[in-house]
Amino acid sequence: MSGYFLPIGLLLAFFIAWVSPEPGTALQHQGLIPWMVVTIFLVNGYQTVLSQIPTSGKLWSTALIAILINLLISPFLGLATASLLALPAGAAIGLIIIATVPSTLSSGIVITQLANGDGLKALFLTILLNLLGVFTIPFLLPLVLENVGNLELSPWPLLKQLMIMILLPFAVGMLGRRIIQLSPRHWLVRYLPSSCVILTVWMLVSASSSTLKEISLVLIGSIIIAALLLHGALLLLCLGSRRLNQPDREEWIALLFTASQKTLPVAVGVLAALNQPIGVALVACILFHFLQLLIDSMLAVRLAKSAAGLDSVS
């Protein structure tokens, strides 16, 4: 049931915001969205045990490749995809923002384990990409977004905001683990981050409901095609890197599902920092999130089956 909590919650958030946007809009105006992101990374820091992360194999070269693909190349792939499909400014901004943010906080790890990959190395790559993303997003995002519309974004306020919303709560969460001992299956650990994502989307959709009601099916189709192209390109880069680095299979699977995925909470946090209507951009981020999980889940099943075949042959 926990695997369906986020997607079902996002659908409900959309429906409620569409039918009655006033409550969510009122809460959004109270400035609650940054606190949702803070809570997510507070819990994520609490869940992190650095001593469990292995450093064997080619982990550091794999990490460098993950940084190149996920943080440095991906924003320009997002821009290229938006330009190729001639997406309007709102959809292009959403696609570029989701392309610029780091890896998913938990989905990549879960899917790595489903594909018989190395879950602990996926955890290491996820932590690394999210912490470094705090410093890459503020400088790469304005560079890429200057090619889209008239949006002006200063890197320094965004850097300060990301450090407060991500780095500080992550560190506090890690320190809090020494004081508070909760079971990994406690509801706070399992459901609080996803609940914060759902509430954030509800408030953002409510505040942008008038814009969302004007989105055409043609535009939604274009966004879906763009999301598929972008995620496919990231998967191909990860696939090609295997020849360059040649890690063991489990480590490469960890790279595949962390370097190609993008985190929705950070994306909506960045959208909230823009201080302008972001309805279409939010739809682009959410559609990418859904599609990457759908594609990677199916890919993980195939990889797991191929691993089982290799084991039976050996």
TARA-V176293 format. One record per backbone hydrogen bond with DSSP energy under -1.0 kcal/mol. NH is the residue of the N-H (numbers start at 1). CO is the residue of the C=O. E is the energy in kcal/mol with one decimal. If there is no record, write none. Layout:
NH_CO_E / NH_CO_E
//
This chain:
4_1_-1.4 / 8_4_-2.2 / 9_5_-2.2 / 10_6_-2.6 / 11_7_-1.9 / 12_8_-2.3 / 13_9_-2.4 / 14_10_-2.2 / 15_11_-2.3 / 16_12_-2.9 / 17_13_-2.3 / 18_14_-2.1 / 19_15_-2.4 / 20_16_-3.0 / 25_21_-2.4 / 26_22_-2.3 / 27_23_-2.1 / 28_24_-2.3 / 29_25_-2.0 / 31_28_-1.5 / 32_27_-1.1 / 36_32_-1.3 / 37_33_-1.6 / 38_34_-2.2 / 39_35_-2.0 / 40_36_-1.9 / 41_37_-2.0 / 42_38_-1.9 / 43_39_-2.2 / 44_40_-2.2 / 45_41_-2.2 / 46_42_-1.7 / 47_43_-2.0 / 52_49_-1.6 / 53_50_-1.6 / 62_58_-2.6 / 63_59_-2.5 / 64_60_-1.9 / 65_61_-1.9 / 66_62_-2.3 / 67_63_-2.3 / 68_64_-2.2 / 69_65_-2.6 / 70_66_-2.8 / 71_67_-1.9 / 72_67_-1.4 / 73_68_-2.7 / 74_69_-1.5 / 77_73_-1.6 / 78_74_-2.4 / 79_75_-1.9 / 80_76_-2.4 / 81_77_-2.6 / 82_78_-2.4 / 83_79_-2.3 / 84_80_-2.5 / 85_81_-2.0 / 87_82_-2.3 / 92_88_-2.7 / 93_89_-2.7 / 94_90_-1.9 / 95_91_-2.4 / 96_92_-2.5 / 97_93_-2.5 / 98_94_-2.4 / 99_95_-1.6 / 100_96_-1.2 / 101_97_-1.6 / 110_106_-2.3 / 111_107_-2.8 / 112_108_-1.9 / 113_109_-2.1 / 114_110_-2.0 / 115_111_-1.7 / 116_113_-1.5 / 117_112_-3.1 / 118_250_-2.0 / 122_118_-1.8 / 123_119_-1.9 / 124_120_-2.0 / 125_121_-2.5 / 126_122_-2.3 / 127_123_-2.5 / 128_124_-2.6 / 129_125_-2.7 / 130_126_-2.1 / 131_127_-2.3 / 132_128_-2.5 / 133_129_-2.0 / 135_132_-1.5 / 136_132_-1.5 / 137_133_-2.4 / 140_136_-2.7 / 141_137_-2.3 / 144_140_-2.2 / 145_141_-3.0 / 146_142_-1.2 / 147_144_-1.5 / 148_145_-2.1 / 158_154_-1.0 / 159_155_-2.7 / 160_156_-2.4 / 161_157_-2.3 / 162_158_-2.5 / 163_159_-2.3 / 164_160_-2.0 / 165_161_-2.5 / 166_162_-2.4 / 168_163_-2.6 / 170_166_-2.0 / 171_167_-2.3 / 172_168_-2.4 / 173_169_-2.7 / 174_170_-2.0 / 175_171_-2.2 / 176_172_-2.5 / 178_175_-1.4 / 179_176_-1.1 / 180_176_-3.2 / 186_183_-2.3 / 190_186_-2.2 / 191_187_-3.0 / 195_191_-2.5 / 196_192_-2.1 / 197_193_-1.9 / 198_194_-2.4 / 199_195_-2.5 / 200_196_-2.3 / 201_197_-2.5 / 202_198_-2.4 / 203_199_-2.3 / 204_200_-2.5 / 205_201_-3.0 / 206_202_-2.2 / 207_203_-2.2 / 208_204_-1.2 / 209_206_-1.2 / 212_208_-2.3 / 213_209_-1.9 / 214_211_-1.5 / 215_212_-1.8 / 220_216_-2.0 / 221_217_-2.4 / 222_218_-2.1 / 223_219_-2.4 / 224_220_-2.2 / 225_221_-2.3 / 226_222_-2.4 / 227_223_-2.7 / 228_224_-2.4 / 229_225_-2.4 / 230_226_-2.6 / 231_227_-2.6 / 232_228_-2.3 / 233_229_-2.3 / 234_230_-2.0 / 235_231_-2.3 / 236_232_-2.2 / 237_233_-2.0 / 238_234_-2.1 / 239_235_-2.3 / 240_236_-2.8 / 241_237_-1.9 / 245_241_-2.7 / 246_242_-1.9 / 252_248_-2.3 / 253_249_-2.2 / 254_250_-1.5 / 255_251_-1.9 / 256_252_-2.7 / 257_253_-2.0 / 259_255_-2.7 / 263_102_-2.4 / 267_263_-1.2 / 268_264_-2.6 / 269_265_-1.8 / 270_266_-2.4 / 271_267_-2.5 / 272_268_-2.2 / 273_269_-1.1 / 274_271_-1.3 / 282_278_-2.6 / 283_279_-1.8 / 284_280_-2.0 / 285_281_-1.9 / 286_282_-2.5 / 287_283_-2.7 / 288_284_-2.0 / 289_285_-2.1 / 290_286_-2.6 / 291_287_-2.5 / 292_288_-2.6 / 293_289_-1.7 / 294_290_-2.2 / 295_291_-2.8 / 296_292_-2.4 / 297_293_-2.0 / 298_294_-1.7 / 299_295_-2.4 / 300_296_-2.5 / 301_297_-1.6 / 302_298_-1.7 / 303_299_-2.3 / 304_300_-2.5 / 305_301_-2.2 / 306_302_-2.3 / 307_303_-2.2 / 308_304_-2.1 / 309_305_-1.9 / 310_306_-2.1 / 311_307_-2.2 / 312_308_-1.9 / 313_309_-1.8 / 314_310_-2.3
//
